[in-house]
Each structure stands twice: as C-alpha cells, then as structure tokens.
Amino acid sequence: MKNIFNNININNINNLYGLYLKSEQNRLVKRRDASLSAVIVFPNYYGVAMSNLGFLRAYELINQSGFISCDRAFLQDDASKGIISLETGKRLSTYDLIFFSLSYENDFYNILQVLAAEQIPFLSADRDKIFPLIMAGGVIAFLNPEPVARIFDMLFVGEAEAIFPDFFKNIETYNDSTIKKNKGEIIENCGKIKGIYVPAAYQFIFDAKKVNELKEIKSLPGFPEKIKRRWADKDSIFSSSVITTKFSELSNINMIEIERGCKRGCRFCSAGYIYLPLRESKPDDVLKTIESLNENEKAGFVGLGTMDSKNIRKIMEFSLNSKKPFSLSSIRFDCLDENNLNLIKETGLKTITLGIETGSLRLKRLINKDIKNEEIITVLKNIIEKGIINIKSYFMVGLPCEEKQDLDETISLIKTMQKEFVSSSKINKRIGSLTVSFSPFVPKAWTPLQWENFEDLTILRHKMDYISNSLKALPNLNIKINQVKSAYIEAFFARGSRLSLDILINSYKNKINLKKAAAGSGFNINDFIRKFDTHELLPWEIIDQGVTKKYLLKEYKNSALFKTTPQCFEGCKRCGVC
C-alpha cells in the first residue's frame, strides 16, 4: 500500500488519516452519547484492513450496540508517538475497550508492535486495572489462537453476530469510569458465556521429555472444559462493506456476502470447515445492497464458493439489469457453464481467478478436489472465447506424498493451459495474461490434513526452482513464486502452542529470526512444524469447533488412500456440525 502515496505529500500520520477519511463512503452513523469508548485494531496497514469484510462487520456491530462508540486503528510506519485511531487521533491506551481483528498468522509480529508502541505489556497477566480490556476475534481466534492467546483478556470463538449480543449484555451496565476498575469481574463473567475464551483460566501442560507435545489442558473451576464455537443462524449472517474507499486493496469494491461456509470439503482448507454449516444470505438483502451502491462503487460478491449459491444467477442478473458492475470470489470450475460465463462477460469482467491447486491426479484426490485436467482446459478455452482475456490460477507445492511425477503433471498441465490460452486468444485477436502462482502448502488446524508436516525448506525451494525453470521459457505466461519464508512463518504459528508466544516475544525484542529465537528459548523450530501423531492432544483442541475429531481422522485416512468424499448434501450429518 505504500507505493500509492509516492506522489502525495503526506507529512505525518494525521495528514494521511485525513486523506483516508475524505476518501471513504461511510454508511455508519455513530452515537455521540455512548458510555464506553472502543477501538478495533487491524494489525496491518489500512489498505489491507479495509479489504477485510470481517473487520468491517465487527466495527459495524460494535457501533450498533447502542452504548459503545468504536473507532479504527491500524499498523503505522511511524509509531514514535504511539498508535492513534483513524477517526479521532486518540491513543489506543486511552480507550476503555480494545478489540483486535485477527485474520493472518503473519500479522502476529504486528500485534506486539502495536502494543509496544503504546507501552502496553504484552501479556494479559502483566496488565493491571489501568489498562483497557483487550480482546480479539476474527478467524484466527477460532482456528488456532494459542500462539497469541495469553496476550488477550478474552477471545471471541466464532462469529460476532452470535457472540456479541451476550457480550454486550454483560458490559452494558459499566461506563468509562467503572469498566477498568471492574475488569477482573467482567472477564470472569464473560468466561461463562458460550463462545468466549478466557486464556488465563486454562493451564496447558506439556510433556517433560517430548518438547512441544501437549499432555493436558486444565481449566479453573467455573470455566468450561472446551470453548464451543458459536455461529449465526441463516437469518442473521448477511454483511456488506459499511465503508468503501479507493485506498483499500479492493479499491471502492463493496464486499457483499452471498454465503457463509462451504459444502465442498477440500481437505486443505480451514475456512471450509470452521465456517460450517453452509448458510446463504437472503436474496432480498443482497439485492437491496446492490441497488444502494453509488456510481463510484462496484459490487464484490463474497463467499467461499459464491458460484455455488442457489441465488447467484438471480443476483448477477439483477446487478447487470441495475447497471451495477460486479466481481466474484472463489469461482469453481464446475460452475462456469455457458449461462454463467455469459453473465460474467456482460459485466465487463476481464480477469477470472481459479484455484487449481495441482495438476496431479492422485494429489487432487488426496485434497478432495478431483477436477479432471481436461475439464480445466475446456473451461479455460470457454473463458477466453467469451472475451475474458486474463486468467489467474493458484497452485500448491509441498502437499503430502508429493513426488517428482506430481510436479511433472502440474508442469504438463500448465504447458497445455499456456498453449490453449495463446491459441484461443489469437482467435480473439487479443492476448491478455495467463498467471500461475505457486504457494507452499501449510497444514492448518481443523482440517483433515492438520496432522501433516510443513515441507522441509530446502526440498521446498528445490521444488519451486524446478517448476520455475521448467516453465520460464513459455511465452505469455507469468510465473509467481510466493515467498517460502513467509509460508514457513505462517506454518510455525498455524501449528503453534502457548510455547510459541515466548519464541515470538524473544524474536521481537531481540530482533532475531524465529529459528534463533526458538533456540534461545530452548526449542528446535522444527518441533513446531513436524508431523503430529493422530493420538496427540493438539493445542487448538481447547476449542470445540463442531466438526468432530472422528470425522477429521476419517477424512485424513481417506486422503492417504487417495479416496474422495462427496460434498455436503441436504440432510448431511457426517461431520458433526449439523
């Protein structure tokens, strides 16, 4: 986001924030007579935060509480005078409540940076009553929060629409002069609310001999053994961007939630499991939002599988008839039929993004995404023939059981894609761009592949080099190799435990990499990205996700047998959520 300001004279953070505020289309009316002040922090830059619908939704719901006025704050390049809020320029430490929105493991360093700039102790246990109540929500809070859990007084495990009403009820009787004074009482009472996790109430006991192997989780009296994830019912899941701005990564796109959850069951995808059950937004809510967009805004239909929605064709047709351009996320191959492609073409969309993952037949079965390569080529040809000239596709490297033959099948598929792309583009007398991106596979909590290890770094780099060297001579093909180091850090935290926080703090304070920080804390970093035993107690099992461990184990065994599982269906009760 820094590059867009090269030609703008911005002397300080206040001027920058003034520029942001002027650019915003804000639909939210905040109460001026609120009894409590809050700030929601996204531990990354403004442009990233404003492209995150979960962050915007939480901001909206907090302000709709009726008694809390909530501002926003972000990572700052210059934090010498502390972290200030966007709306009022107030320091974080002056608020009654601080909410963190956690979406990415690689932002964990930034949490410490924000707290350090405000001279707020990192650990909840080290903060007395002079400090605000500090909480966190977002996908990380109910995926695997353990590497940062001890930072927070409490965590929201699940969806804000479901948890916030009970949380608000618990703190509504307090005001700005009593909230900090009664912080301990508030935390204890909140710990009894379903979906709220108080990390200080739990002791994680590790094996004395086997480093980073968890033996037991003990809870204090009065606190539940596990924290049950809460999710909103189908009538209250709809959300859209309460604010749009040209300075977001999505640039004036109003994100409109079409559905929440996914029925596909891809074994590598954590979102596909932790957002179950699948719920679709009410069509009327979607259509009203499309209708309300101004001329500078574009609709961005959001969901894990937007094209799976029963109402997507009706929504696209309405958007076109209303002369409101739209974009789509998560387009599935089997949804790109003639009718849908015609609708997509009509909106003037010039780029389609496809998640292919691998060209290997057996690895497709392993991850439960069994799309024939022939089908991929056919769809690619149809896309180009419709005049959609740019195609982006994503692949993973380092999947379990991956061998050279699997890489060769992926390379072969991409070569065929490139040939078809050029051939079909010539017919249209216009060649766009075909982009293939490669990212390392990171095993995530609450997926059937959660027990797998992260690939050895040396092997992973060799694989990336092999792919790149095999494809770099092809014309009209853009190859993007995502940083292995970044994925390594992500894997360390995604599979981390409470021990990880000590390593993170050591790394931050001493300005050393995680490997050195782990060694300095008495650990080998590879112990955190190793293969887990299926009988092991995993750090994130403090959460009751709804999906049973029995089902995940069954799917893990199916992956080893390269056996696919049908997607969710009406009346399906296999995984335990329903």
C-alpha positions in Angstrom: 0.0 0.0 0.0 2.9 2.4 0.5 3.6 2.9 -3.2 0.3 4.6 -4.0 1.4 7.6 -1.9 4.6 8.3 -3.9 3.2 11.4 -5.5 1.3 12.6 -2.4 2.8 15.0 0.1 2.0 13.5 3.5 3.9 15.0 6.4 2.6 12.9 9.2 0.1 10.2 10.2 -2.7 12.8 10.9 -2.5 14.1 7.3 -2.5 10.5 6.0 -5.5 9.6 8.1 -7.3 12.8 7.0 -6.8 11.7 3.4 -8.2 8.3 4.1 -11.3 9.7 5.8 -12.0 12.1 2.9 -11.9 9.1 0.5 -14.4 7.0 2.5 -18.0 6.2 1.6 -19.3 5.6 5.1 -22.8 4.3 5.8 -22.4 4.1 9.6 -23.9 6.6 12.0 -22.1 6.5 15.3 -23.6 7.5 18.6 -22.1 10.6 20.2 -23.6 9.9 23.7 -22.0 6.4 24.1 -21.0 5.5 27.6 -18.0 3.4 26.5 -15.2 4.1 24.0 -13.7 1.3 22.0 -11.2 0.9 19.2 -10.9 -2.0 16.8 -7.3 -2.7 15.6 -6.4 -4.5 12.5 -2.7 -5.4 12.9 -1.7 -4.5 9.4 -2.0 -1.4 7.2 -5.2 0.5 6.3 -5.5 -0.8 2.8 -5.3 -4.4 3.9 -7.8 -3.9 6.8 -10.4 -2.1 4.6 -10.4 -5.1 2.2 -11.4 -7.4 5.1 -15.1 -7.8 5.5 -14.8 -9.5 8.9 -13.1 -6.4 10.3 -15.7 -4.1 8.9 -18.5 -6.2 10.1 -17.2 -6.3 13.7 -16.7 -2.5 13.6 -20.3 -2.1 12.4 -21.7 -4.4 15.1 -19.8 -2.8 18.0 -21.1 0.7 16.9 -24.6 -0.8 16.7 -24.5 -1.9 20.4 -26.2 1.3 21.4 -23.7 2.2 24.2 -20.2 1.8 22.6 -18.6 4.2 20.2 -15.9 2.4 18.2 -13.0 3.8 16.2 -10.5 2.1 14.0 -6.7 1.8 14.2 -4.0 0.1 12.1 -0.3 -0.6 11.8 1.7 2.6 11.4 5.1 3.1 9.8 5.8 5.9 12.3 4.6 4.8 15.8 7.1 7.0 17.7 4.2 8.9 19.2 2.1 5.8 19.7 -0.7 4.2 17.8 -3.6 6.6 17.1 -7.2 5.9 15.9 -8.3 7.0 12.4 -11.4 8.9 13.4 -10.3 10.9 16.4 -6.5 10.6 16.7 -6.8 9.3 20.2 -4.1 6.9 21.6 -5.1 3.3 21.9 -4.3 3.2 25.6 -6.9 5.9 26.3 -9.9 3.7 25.2 -12.0 1.6 27.5 -12.0 -1.4 25.2 -9.5 -2.6 22.6 -10.7 -5.2 20.0 -8.1 -6.8 17.7 -9.3 -8.4 14.5 -7.0 -11.4 13.7 -7.0 -12.8 10.2 -3.4 -13.8 9.4 -0.8 -15.6 11.4 1.9 -13.5 9.7 0.4 -10.4 11.5 1.4 -11.8 14.9 4.6 -9.7 15.0 2.4 -6.6 14.3 0.3 -7.2 17.4 3.5 -6.9 19.5 4.5 -3.8 17.5 1.2 -2.1 18.2 1.2 -2.9 21.9 4.9 -1.9 22.3 4.2 1.5 20.7 1.5 2.1 23.3 3.7 0.8 26.1 1.1 -1.9 26.9 2.5 -5.1 28.4 2.3 -8.0 26.0 0.8 -10.5 28.4 -2.7 -10.2 29.9 -1.3 -11.4 33.2 1.1 -8.4 33.4 -1.6 -5.7 32.9 -3.4 -4.2 35.9 -6.5 -2.1 36.0 -5.0 1.0 34.5 -5.0 -0.7 31.1 -8.0 -1.2 28.8 -9.8 -4.5 28.4 -8.1 -6.1 25.4 -9.9 -8.7 23.3 -9.6 -10.4 19.9 -11.9 -12.0 17.4 -11.6 -13.0 13.7 -10.8 -16.2 12.0 -7.5 -16.8 14.0 -9.5 -16.6 17.3 -11.4 -19.8 16.4 -8.8 -21.5 14.2 -5.7 -21.7 16.5 -5.3 -18.7 18.8 -2.8 -20.4 21.1 0.4 -18.7 19.9 -1.1 -15.3 20.9 -3.8 -16.4 23.4 -2.0 -15.2 26.5 -1.9 -11.6 25.1 -5.6 -11.2 25.3 -8.0 -10.9 28.3 -10.6 -12.8 26.2 -11.1 -14.2 22.7 -14.3 -14.5 20.7 -14.6 -18.1 19.4 -16.9 -18.0 16.4 -19.0 -15.4 14.6 -19.6 -11.9 16.0 -23.3 -11.9 15.2 -23.8 -14.8 17.5 -21.4 -13.8 20.4 -21.6 -10.0 20.6 -25.3 -9.8 22.0 -24.3 -11.7 25.1 -21.0 -9.9 25.5 -22.7 -6.5 25.2 -25.4 -7.5 27.8 -22.6 -8.4 30.2 -20.8 -5.0 30.0 -23.7 -2.7 29.3 -24.1 -1.7 32.9 -20.5 -0.3 33.1 -19.3 3.1 32.0 -15.9 4.7 31.3 -15.2 5.2 35.0 -16.0 1.7 36.1 -15.0 -0.6 33.2 -11.3 -0.7 34.1 -12.0 -0.8 37.8 -14.1 -3.9 37.3 -12.0 -5.6 34.6 -11.4 -8.8 36.6 -15.1 -9.2 37.3 -16.0 -8.6 33.7 -13.5 -11.1 32.4 -14.7 -13.8 34.8 -18.4 -13.2 33.9 -17.6 -13.2 30.1 -15.8 -16.6 30.6 -19.1 -18.1 31.3 -20.6 -17.0 28.0 -20.7 -19.6 25.3 -18.1 -18.7 22.6 -15.9 -16.5 24.9 -12.5 -17.9 25.8 -10.5 -16.5 28.8 -7.0 -17.9 28.2 -5.9 -17.1 31.8 -8.4 -19.7 33.1 -6.6 -22.5 31.4 -3.3 -24.3 32.1 -1.6 -26.1 29.2 0.7 -28.9 30.5 3.4 -30.1 28.2 5.4 -33.4 28.2 8.6 -33.1 30.3 10.6 -35.1 27.7 8.9 -34.6 24.4 9.2 -30.9 23.5 6.1 -29.2 22.3 3.9 -32.3 22.9 0.8 -31.3 24.9 -0.3 -33.7 27.6 -3.3 -32.0 29.3 -5.4 -28.8 29.4 -6.8 -27.9 32.8 -9.5 -25.3 33.4 -10.2 -23.3 36.5 -13.4 -24.1 38.4 -16.5 -22.5 36.8 -15.0 -22.4 33.3 -15.9 -24.9 30.5 -13.6 -27.7 29.6 -13.7 -26.6 26.0 -14.9 -23.4 24.3 -17.7 -24.1 21.9 -17.6 -22.2 18.7 -20.8 -20.2 18.1 -22.2 -19.3 14.7 -25.0 -17.1 13.5 -28.2 -18.6 12.2 -29.1 -18.3 8.5 -31.3 -15.2 9.1 -28.5 -13.1 10.6 -25.4 -13.8 8.6 -25.6 -11.2 5.9 -23.0 -8.5 5.8 -21.6 -5.9 3.3 -18.9 -3.2 3.4 -20.2 -0.5 5.7 -17.3 1.6 4.3 -15.6 1.7 0.9 -12.5 3.6 -0.1 -10.3 3.9 -3.1 -7.3 3.3 -0.8 -8.3 -0.3 0.1 -6.6 -3.1 -1.8 -10.0 -3.7 -3.5 -10.5 0.0 -4.4 -14.1 1.0 -3.9 -15.5 -2.5 -4.1 -18.4 -3.1 -1.7 -18.0 -6.6 -0.5 -21.4 -8.3 -0.4 -21.7 -11.6 1.4 -23.5 -14.1 -0.7 -23.0 -17.1 1.6 -21.0 -18.2 4.6 -19.5 -21.7 4.8 -18.7 -24.2 2.1 -20.1 -27.6 1.1 -17.0 -28.8 -0.9 -14.9 -30.3 1.9 -11.4 -29.6 0.4 -9.1 -31.2 2.9 -6.5 -28.4 3.0 -9.0 -25.5 3.5 -9.6 -24.5 7.1 -12.2 -21.9 6.2 -14.2 -24.8 4.6 -14.5 -26.4 8.0 -14.6 -23.7 10.6 -17.4 -21.8 8.9 -19.7 -24.8 8.6 -22.7 -25.1 8.3 -23.2 -23.6 4.9 -25.7 -20.6 5.1 -26.8 -18.4 2.2 -27.7 -14.7 2.6 -31.3 -13.7 2.0 -31.6 -12.7 -1.7 -33.6 -9.5 -0.8 -30.7 -8.3 1.5 -28.2 -8.8 -1.3 -30.4 -7.1 -4.0 -31.1 -4.1 -1.7 -27.4 -3.6 -1.1 -26.6 -3.8 -4.8 -29.4 -1.2 -5.5 -27.9 1.2 -2.9 -24.5 1.3 -4.4 -23.4 4.7 -5.7 -21.8 5.3 -9.1 -18.2 5.1 -7.7 -18.8 1.7 -6.1 -18.7 -1.8 -7.6 -20.3 -4.9 -6.1 -17.9 -7.7 -4.9 -19.8 -10.9 -4.2 -18.0 -12.7 -1.4 -18.2 -16.3 -0.2 -16.1 -19.4 -0.1 -18.0 -20.6 -3.1 -20.1 -17.8 -4.4 -21.0 -19.6 -7.7 -22.4 -22.5 -5.6 -25.1 -20.2 -4.3 -28.6 -21.1 -5.3 -29.3 -17.5 -5.9 -26.1 -16.4 -7.7 -27.7 -16.3 -11.2 -30.6 -14.1 -10.0 -28.1 -11.9 -8.1 -25.8 -11.5 -11.2 -28.8 -10.7 -13.5 -30.2 -8.1 -11.1 -26.8 -6.5 -10.8 -26.5 -6.3 -14.6 -30.0 -5.0 -15.1 -29.3 -2.3 -12.4 -26.2 -1.4 -14.3 -24.0 -2.2 -11.3 -20.8 -3.9 -12.2 -19.7 -6.8 -10.0 -16.8 -9.1 -9.3 -16.7 -12.6 -8.0 -14.5 -14.5 -5.5 -14.0 -18.3 -5.4 -15.1 -19.3 -8.8 -15.4 -23.1 -9.2 -14.8 -24.9 -12.5 -18.0 -26.8 -12.5 -20.0 -23.6 -12.1 -18.5 -21.9 -15.2 -21.2 -23.1 -17.6 -22.3 -21.3 -20.7 -25.0 -19.2 -18.9 -22.8 -18.1 -16.1 -20.0 -17.2 -18.4 -22.3 -15.1 -20.5 -23.4 -13.2 -17.3 -19.8 -12.7 -16.2 -18.9 -11.5 -19.7 -21.7 -8.9 -19.7 -20.3 -7.2 -16.6 -17.1 -6.4 -18.4 -15.0 -8.5 -16.1 -11.6 -9.0 -17.7 -10.0 -11.4 -15.2 -11.0 -14.7 -13.7 -9.2 -16.3 -10.8 -9.2 -20.1 -10.5 -7.9 -22.3 -7.7 -6.4 -25.4 -9.4 -4.0 -26.4 -6.6 -2.3 -29.3 -8.5 -2.2 -31.0 -11.9 -1.5 -34.4 -10.3 -4.4 -36.8 -10.5 -3.6 -38.5 -7.2 -2.9 -35.3 -5.3 -6.3 -34.0 -6.4 -7.9 -37.0 -4.8 -5.8 -36.5 -1.7 -7.0 -33.0 -1.2 -10.6 -33.9 -2.3 -10.6 -31.6 -5.3 -10.8 -34.0 -8.1 -11.1 -31.9 -11.2 -10.0 -33.5 -14.4 -7.2 -31.7 -16.3 -9.3 -32.0 -19.5 -12.1 -30.1 -17.7 -9.7 -27.3 -16.7 -8.5 -26.9 -20.3 -12.1 -26.8 -21.6 -13.1 -24.2 -19.1 -10.0 -22.1 -19.9 -10.9 -22.2 -23.6 -14.5 -21.2 -22.9 -13.4 -18.3 -20.7 -11.1 -16.9 -23.4 -13.7 -17.3 -26.1 -16.1 -15.1 -24.0 -13.6 -12.3 -24.2 -12.4 -12.6 -20.6 -8.7 -12.2 -21.5 -6.9 -12.6 -18.2 -6.7 -15.7 -16.1 -5.0 -16.2 -12.8 -4.6 -19.6 -11.3 -3.3 -20.8 -8.0 -1.2 -24.0 -7.2 0.2 -25.5 -4.1 3.7 -27.1 -3.7 4.7 -29.4 -0.8 1.5 -31.4 -0.5 1.7 -34.7 1.5 3.1 -37.6 -0.6 4.2 -35.2 -3.3 6.8 -36.7 -5.7 8.6 -35.5 -8.8 5.9 -37.2 -11.0 3.2 -35.0 -9.3 5.2 -31.9 -10.1 5.7 -33.0 -13.7 1.9 -33.5 -14.1 1.4 -29.9 -12.8 4.0 -28.6 -15.2 2.4 -30.6 -18.1 -1.0 -29.1 -17.2 0.3 -25.6 -17.2 2.1 -26.1 -20.5 -1.2 -27.3 -22.0 -3.0 -24.3 -20.4 -0.5 -21.9 -21.9 -0.8 -23.5 -25.4 -4.6 -23.3 -25.3 -4.5 -19.8 -23.8 -2.4 -18.5 -26.7 -4.4 -20.4 -29.3 -7.8 -19.2 -28.1 -6.5 -15.7 -27.6 -5.3 -15.5 -31.2 -8.8 -16.3 -32.4 -10.0 -13.2 -30.5 -7.0 -11.3 -31.9 -6.2 -10.1 -28.4 -3.8 -11.8 -25.9 -4.2 -11.0 -22.3 -2.2 -12.6 -19.5 -2.1 -16.1 -18.0 -0.7 -16.0 -14.5 0.2 -19.1 -12.4 1.0 -18.6 -8.7 2.7 -21.2 -6.5 2.4 -21.2 -2.7 3.8 -23.7 -0.2 1.2 -26.0 1.4 0.6 -25.0 5.0 -1.2 -27.6 7.1 -4.0 -25.8 9.1 -5.9 -26.6 12.2 -9.3 -28.2 11.9 -8.7 -29.7 8.5 -8.1 -33.4 7.7 -4.5 -32.6 6.9 -3.8 -30.9 10.2 -1.6 -33.7 11.3 0.8 -33.4 8.4 4.1 -31.6 8.5 5.3 -28.5 6.6 7.7 -29.4 3.9 11.4 -29.2 4.6 12.6 -25.7 3.4 15.5 -27.0 1.3 13.3 -29.5 -0.5 10.6 -26.9 -1.0 13.0 -24.4 -2.6 14.3 -27.1 -4.9 10.7 -27.9 -6.0 9.9 -24.2 -6.6 13.1 -23.8 -8.7 12.3 -27.0 -10.7 8.8 -25.7 -11.5 10.1 -22.2 -12.4 12.9 -23.5 -14.6 10.5 -25.8 -16.4 8.1 -23.0 -17.2 10.1 -19.8 -17.6 10.7 -20.2 -21.3 7.0 -20.2 -22.1 5.7 -17.0 -23.8 2.6 -15.2 -22.4 3.0 -16.9 -19.1 3.5 -15.0 -15.8 5.0 -17.2 -13.0 4.7 -16.1 -9.4 6.5 -18.0 -6.7 5.3 -16.9 -3.3 7.8 -16.5 -0.5 8.8 -19.7 1.1 10.0 -17.9 4.2 6.6 -16.3 4.7 4.9 -19.7 4.5 7.4 -21.1 6.9 6.5 -18.4 9.5 2.8 -19.0 8.8 3.2 -22.7 9.4 5.1 -22.1 12.6 2.2 -20.1 14.1 -0.6 -22.1 12.4 0.6 -25.2 14.2 1.8 -23.4 17.3 1.0 -23.6 21.0 1.4 -21.4 24.0 5.1 -22.1 23.8 5.2 -20.2 20.6 4.4 -16.9 22.3 7.7 -16.9 24.2 9.5 -17.5 21.0 7.6 -14.7 19.3 8.4 -12.2 22.1 12.1 -13.3 22.1 12.2 -12.8 18.3 10.6 -9.4 18.5 12.6 -8.0 21.5 15.9 -9.2 20.3 15.3 -8.6 16.5 16.2 -12.1 15.6 14.6 -14.7 13.3 12.2 -17.4 14.7 14.8 -20.1 14.3 17.3 -18.3 16.6 14.5 -17.2 19.0 13.3 -20.8 19.3 16.9 -22.0 20.0 17.3 -19.2 22.6 14.1 -20.3 24.3 15.3 -23.9 24.4 13.4 -25.3 21.4 14.1 -26.6 17.9 11.8 -24.7 15.5 11.2 -27.9 13.5 9.4 -29.4 16.5 6.6 -26.9 15.7 6.2 -27.8 12.0 6.6 -31.6 12.5 4.1 -34.3 11.7 1.7 -34.7 14.6 0.6 -38.1 15.9 -3.1 -38.8 15.5 -3.4 -39.7 19.2 -1.7 -36.5 20.3 -3.7 -33.7 22.1 -3.4 -30.7 19.7 -3.2 -27.1 21.1 -6.3 -25.9 19.3 -8.4 -28.7 20.8 -9.3 -26.2 23.6 -11.9 -25.2 21.0 -15.0 -27.4 20.2 -15.3 -26.5 16.5 -18.4 -28.6 16.0 -16.6 -30.8 13.5 -15.7 -34.0 15.3 -12.1 -35.3 15.5 -13.5 -38.7 14.5 -14.7 -37.2 11.1 -11.4 -35.4 10.5 -9.5 -38.6 11.2 -11.7 -40.5 8.8 -11.0 -37.9 6.1 -7.3 -38.0 6.9 -7.3 -41.7 6.3 -9.2 -41.2 3.1 -6.6 -38.7 1.9 -3.8 -41.3 2.4 -5.9 -43.7 0.3 -6.4 -41.1 -2.4 -10.1 -41.6 -1.8 -12.6 -38.7 -2.4 -15.6 -37.8 -0.3 -18.8 -36.3 -1.8 -19.6 -32.7 -0.8 -22.3 -31.8 1.8 -25.9 -32.6 0.8 -29.3 -31.8 2.2 -29.7 -33.7 5.5 -25.9 -34.5 5.7 -24.8 -35.1 9.3 -21.4 -36.7 8.7 -19.0 -34.1 10.3 -21.0 -33.4 13.5 -21.8 -29.7 12.9 -25.4 -30.3 11.9 
